Amino acid sequence: MTLLFLGSIGITEILVLLLIVLLIFGAKKIPELMKSFGKGVKSFKEGINGIEEDINAASDSKKDSAREEEKKQ
């Protein structure tokens, strides 16, 4: 597996990172952390989709007003 900022990492490095996370947060906190991380990702995706919808709506309204302007002429 290759990540841009980490270079090439293997199974050993992944296991060491997981062990460090387990030691820092404890086994009981990890499910809570993952749940809150999932909620954060979901909220971020919804925000991005909302922005895309706003951009598309603005683009559509500009096209509609341009068509109306052409019809008047």
Wavefront OBJ file of the C-alpha trace (Angstrom):
o trace
v 0.000 0.000 0.000
v 1.395 3.416 -0.921
v 0.218 6.694 0.571
v 1.449 10.039 -0.686
v 2.675 11.364 2.639
v 3.811 8.072 4.211
v 5.524 6.295 1.348
v 5.232 2.537 1.287
v 3.705 1.030 4.440
v 3.206 -2.647 5.140
v 1.197 -4.848 7.444
v 3.694 -4.443 10.281
v 3.418 -0.662 10.255
v -0.382 -0.815 10.139
v -0.447 -3.199 13.109
v 1.897 -0.943 15.094
v -0.338 2.067 14.382
v -3.427 0.120 15.456
v -1.686 -0.969 18.641
v -0.735 2.632 19.447
v -4.329 3.778 18.857
v -5.569 0.965 21.095
v -3.153 1.961 23.855
v -4.005 5.654 23.634
v -7.797 5.419 23.489
v -8.531 2.023 25.023
v -10.753 -0.717 23.648
v -13.975 0.835 24.935
v -13.461 4.229 23.275
v -12.583 3.004 19.768
v -16.187 2.111 18.725
v -17.350 5.527 19.941
v -14.556 7.219 17.989
v -15.412 5.311 14.819
v -19.105 6.139 15.233
v -18.387 9.850 15.590
v -15.938 9.681 12.673
v -18.648 8.066 10.506
v -21.136 10.764 11.482
v -18.589 13.423 10.597
v -17.945 11.899 7.168
v -21.697 11.617 6.532
v -22.219 15.246 7.515
v -19.353 16.323 5.265
v -20.821 14.426 2.294
v -24.251 15.962 2.894
v -22.667 19.418 3.003
v -20.822 18.802 -0.275
v -24.025 17.540 -1.913
v -25.883 20.623 -0.688
v -23.252 22.895 -2.191
v -23.414 21.020 -5.508
v -27.211 21.359 -5.543
v -26.933 25.099 -4.862
v -24.424 25.517 -7.692
v -26.598 23.525 -10.090
v -29.699 25.510 -9.105
v -27.872 28.794 -9.649
v -26.604 27.605 -13.029
v -30.096 26.495 -14.063
v -31.629 29.825 -13.028
v -29.014 31.705 -15.080
v -29.828 29.554 -18.108
v -33.555 30.144 -17.614
v -33.122 33.907 -17.336
v -30.925 33.904 -20.456
v -33.639 32.009 -22.382
v -36.300 34.458 -21.213
v -34.102 37.348 -22.295
v -33.720 35.786 -25.767
v -37.485 35.327 -26.068
v -38.079 39.005 -25.291
v -35.800 40.101 -28.116
l 1 2 3 4 5 6 7 8 9 10 11 12 13 14 15 16 17 18 19 20 21 22 23 24 25 26 27 28 29 30 31 32 33 34 35 36 37 38 39 40 41 42 43 44 45 46 47 48 49 50 51 52 53 54 55 56 57 58 59 60 61 62 63 64 65 66 67 68 69 70 71 72 73
